[in-house]
């Protein structure tokens, strides 16, 4: 599988896992799309760093929500 195919497969998987009704998920998808379409390595790396930060926030939010639901 070439890198473009792998990236498209990962993009599709991310799209399936995220809720398009949540603003943070939409923002993450926009950053992922920007990273995917980046023309330079620096641009891609910048978008990737922003994606990681937002993804960490999403995971933390979901973790807290699950903990509250389990109490």
JOBELCOR-V454119 format. One record per run of one state. SS is the DSSP state (~ for helix, > for strand, _ for the rest). FROM is the first residue (numbers start at 1). TO is the last residue. If there is no record, write none. Layout:
SS:FROM:TO  SS:FROM:TO
//
This chain:
_:1:2  ~:3:17  _:18:22  ~:23:36  _:37:40  ~:41:70  _:71:71
//
